[in-house]
Amino acid sequence: MKHELSIVAEFGPQLADGTLAARFRQQQIEPYLGLCDQVVLDFTNVRNANSSFINALVAGTLEQHGQAVLGKLVFKGCNAVIRVLVQSAIELGLEKSRRVDV
């Protein structure tokens, strides 16, 4: 089963509020990681974001669930700006999850 989430439908084309992203992650992403084969984060039509939002959404998930969660997360429709922010958030989340494991 796949759980697909339209980020633009939830937040609009400009992503800036890390607190909202963290709440969304807790309510709409994390519960489905154990239930679904894939959780798709669709960034189609999102024009811009800040690192606070993407880190709360992506790095927080990896920090909580570790590298294995990358097998379930799919990032769809990322423009060049979003792609760079997501890649940085993945690296940050993996680094934080390693610190917790030590």
HELIX and SHEET records of a PDB file:
HELIX    1   1 ILE A    7  PHE A   11  1                                   5    
HELIX    2   2 GLY A   18  PHE A   24  1                                   7    
HELIX    3   3 ARG A   25  ILE A   29  3                                   5    
HELIX    4   4 GLU A   30  LEU A   33  1                                   4    
HELIX    5   5 SER A   51  ILE A   54  1                                   4    
HELIX    6   6 ASN A   55  ALA A   59  3                                   5    
HELIX    7   7 GLY A   60  HIS A   65  1                                   6    
HELIX    8   8 GLN A   67  GLY A   71  5                                   5    
HELIX    9   9 ALA A   80  ASP A  101  1                                  22    
SHEET    1   A 3 LYS A   2  SER A   6  0                                        
SHEET    2   A 3 GLN A  38  ASP A  42  1                                        
SHEET    3   A 3 LEU A  73  LYS A  76  1                                        
SHEET    1   B 2 GLN A  14  LEU A  15  0                                        
SHEET    2   B 2 ASN A  48  ALA A  49  1                                        
END                                                                             
